[in-house]
Amino acid sequence: MTYDIIKDIVGDFMMERILGIDLGTSNVSIYQKKKGKILQEPCVVAVDKSSKEILAYGKDAKRMYGKTPEKIELIHPMKEGVIADFEVTDQLIQYFFKKTKIHTGFMKPKIIMSIPLDVTKAEKSAFKEAGERMGSREVILVDGIKAAALGSGMDINLPKASMIIDMGYGKTDMAVLSLGEIIKGVSIPIAGEKIDSKLVSYLKQKYKLLIGEKTAEEVKIEATSLVGKKKEVEVRGRDLITNLPHTITIDSADITEAIQEEIYTLIDEIKNLLEDIHPEMAADIAKEGIILTGGSSSLTGLDELISYELGIPVHKIKDSESSTIEGIGIMLENIKSLENNSH
């Protein structure tokens, strides 16, 4: 076997040892070189309160929402896009590595990890440390908003302004990009979690019906219609007057009433960002439109409402939950350039 052949084999093996990870408040996604996205599961664990033993991970833990006995607690180790619990995050990722047959012993992998827009220096160090605890030989941090833009099909390296809004579960990041750089960006806490909370409060106050976050999320997805045709949905919960199980029917008008304050605050933040950029950049965005992505962007009519209020086209990405991890995958293809410009 010649030296070149050996070099190619070793090179191929090492390339397969490069992983992309998107640690989100709602989901964890893992991308592996040459294999693509190999995992996307909820970022949650079920823990025994007394022994502190983790009983279930990811989707198995999420199935337990609202159905656990007193001794079991569901923990989200990520809060608003940053690591809130190191130990649980570490155990969750190690479980996912084992599930996907990723080994971190001999020939440790290189990890590319996305970070939210407004991370502090300490939070950035926390992401680095998390990657090292996962067994990485090197951790490269990348802007999650750039990854989401790439994964949405945007060419961020062109000499023109592009805008993306990435609505996650814990927060929404939005940015204007040009020539591969973030020109202006902002992060706000208006996202899926807060919208679900508003819906829970609304049903409690107006209909005296108590529901959980999981039900709120399901109702929001099924019946939201911010513009156009109304939808109806049955909502099951506990009647606060009788304390008995109860079912009501609501329609999209109820949901709009419940969440409209959050939605219009989001629109105001978009306006503020657009008003704060160079007129030539604003002209580019007015022509090309805004990309809307992220797991919480799937509300029916949200893109149309934003477009109507701003007078700018808004393009909603179909597989919105995967745009960040797919963008990280694109970065993996150009690893040398990424290493030269990494955080």
C-alpha positions, 0 to 999 in steps of 0.5 A: 500500500503506497503512502498516498493511499494510506494518507487518503484512508487516514484522511477519510477516517479523520473527516468522518470524525468531525461532528456538527452540534446544534444545542438548542433549548428545544432540540439537540441536533447532530451532523456527521461528515459524510452521513448528514444529520444523524440525530434530532431529539428534544433537549430534555431528561427525566430525573429521579429527584431523590437519587438524581439518576436520569431515567429517560432522555430526549424523545422518551423523556418528552413523552412523560410531560404532565404524566410523571409521578411526584418523584420524577422531574423533567429538566431542560439543561438549556435555557434561552439558547445557553447551557444552564446545567453542565452535568445534565447537558454532558450526560444527554450528549453522551447518551446521544453519542452512544445512541448514534454509535459515536465513540469519543475515545481513541481518535477523538472527534472535532466538534463544530458547535453553534452559539446564539447571537448574544452570548457573553464571553463566559457563556462562550467559554461554557460552550467550549467546555461542554464540547471538551467534556463531550470528548472533542479534540478541538471545539470550533464555535460558529454563529448559529444565525450564520449557520441557519442562513446557510441551511436556509439556502442563503449565500451569505458571502455575496456583496449584498445584504440579506436578512434572516429571522431564526425563531427558536423555542427559547429566543429569536435571533435576527440578523442582517448579513453581507460578505459573510459577516453579521452587519447587525443582529439582535436577540429577543426572548419572544419565541415558542416558549413565551408564546406557549406561556401566553396561551396557557394564561389566556385559556386560564383567564378566559375559559378557566381551563388549565392546560400544560405546556405540551398541550399549548404547543400542540394547540398552537401548531394545530389551530393558529391562523394569523391571517386567512381561514379560521381553524378550530381545535378541541382543548382538553385540560382541567376545569378550575372551577370543578377541578374535573377534566374538561374539554372546550373548543376554541378557534384561531381567533382565540389564539391570535388574541392570546399571542398577538402582543408577542407577535407585534412586539416581534414585528416591532423589533424587526422594524427597529433592526431595519431602521438601523441599517444603511439605506443600501442594505435596506434596499437589498432586503426590500428586494430580496425579502426576509428569510423566516426559519426556526422551529417556532416559525411554523405558525400559520400566517406568521410570514404573511402577517410580517410581510403585510406589516413591513411591506417586504416579502417574507420567505418561510423555510419548509424544514425550519427546525433543521436549518441550523444543523444543515448550515453547520453541515455546509460549514463542515464541507469547508472546514479549512476556511472555518478553522481560519475564521473560527471564534 
